[in-house]
Amino acid sequence: MADDIFAPGFKETPYWWEAAPRPALPEAALPAKVDVAVVGSGFTGLNAALELARAGRSVLVMDARDAGFGASSRNGGMVGGQLKWGYSDLEPRYGRTKTVALMKEGQASVEFLTDLIEREQISCHLQKVGMFVGAHRPSHYDAMARELEIGKREVGLEAEMLPAAETRREVDTSIYHGGKIYLRNAGVHPALYHQGLLERVRNAGVTIAPHTPVEGIDRGNDGFTLATPRGKVRAREVVIATNGYTRPVTQDLRRRLIPIGSYMIATEPLPPETMRRLFPNNRMIADTKKVLYYYRPSPDRTRVLFGGRAAVWDQDVRRTGRGLHRYLTGVFPELAGVKITHSWTGNVAFTFDRLPHTGVRDGLHFAMGYSGTGVAMSSYLGHKAALRVMGRPGAATAFDDLEFPTKPLYDGRPWFLPLVAAWYRLHDRIAR
């Protein structure tokens, strides 16, 4: 197939890495012993490490790849706290009190992240612009409106409905039947956020060890011994912060996570008047399909960043880039001739109940399974995990006592994803 949709100089790496390439950190000697070992150097791990180090704990952060190589520097940079389930889904399972508490945790995660960025003065293009979620079907709009009324009454949700006739106030396309505007959502440059967080963690005295995969964790009477290709480290406590990149070394957690590839493209720069017309209010955009699209203007408003579930396991980002380009032009037909400068992928992690989870299993602290809400929730729950390690007030969350489910015979390799994806695509085509 011709590569005419790819711009000269096309890159198979995230657009975000242009401003914040993965850091070439000096190789530091592994300490023989630390108070806390953190496995994973994304948003979860770094937020945990920052809180621990500033409280006087000695901390080592290890990662199998470059610091922040995974989803933390690859995601869409959309900051939201909406869980995958609405109030009407959660209340029959958990009751009113628990449901309200779970949904309020989502709101708290957004507030935590924006406060952190502003307090730490991290330059990462934080934009408090809100998000528009387009209704794929008229029935979706009606369901969203009903949920919004409940959300306002029970949780104080700050959002509003936009009827179909006014959709172009938010996004210049004809494919949606109105939608919902989440007023508190925001956007960031995720790789710059990660870079700023990493700088503050290192300044707090944390040792960062990239390219140091943890190959074994043995529990003893006085803590844990972590085995790596570079040697062993003893730690009193361990935080597992690996999410969509969780390895067999923590198999009990791995079999509770469903790693899913999320794919993105960046277009070549577009005229300013085009960007203003496509995104009148600079909102983050998503939709209500099972196999959803999510997209946004770049932080400098020069190009479109477009993402979605373009494949199940495919790592050929040229092929998935072509698929995303077709989806893009389905939303914005006028961009059919626009070329792609970047195409990339990264793993997110869903759970079987589609809720985030945090707690302690076999003595290991963990936070993971953000199910598409990772930018805010990973930061928030990483911070909470650190408080839990130290036994500090404020550590508790509504997620702590949830059962963390798995399925019989599931080992962390989601063989069923092609079947689920096919069903979701069929549902998107035939649902009314």
Secondary structure, 3 states (H helix, E strand, C coil): CCCCCEEEEEECCCHHHHCCCCCCCCCCCCCCEEEEEEECCCHHHHHHHHHHHHCCCCEEEECCCCCCCCHHHCCCCEECCCCCCCHHHHHHHHHHHHHHHHHHHHHHHHHHHHHHHHHHCCCCCCECCCEEEECCCHHHHHHHHHHHHHHHHHHCCCEEEECHHHHHHCCCCCCCCCEEEECCCEECCHHHHHHHHHHHHHHCCCEEECCCCCCEEEEECCEEEEEECCEEEEEEEEEECCHHHCCHHHHHHHCCEEEEEEEEEEECCCCHHHHHHHCCCCCEEEECCCCCEEEEECCCCCCEEEEECCCCCCCCHHHHHHHHHHHHHHHCHHHCCCCEEEEEEEEEEEECCCCCEEEEECCEEEEECCCCCHHHHHHHHHHHHHHHHHCCCCCCCCCCCCCCCCCCCCCCCCCCHHHHHHHHHHHHHHCC
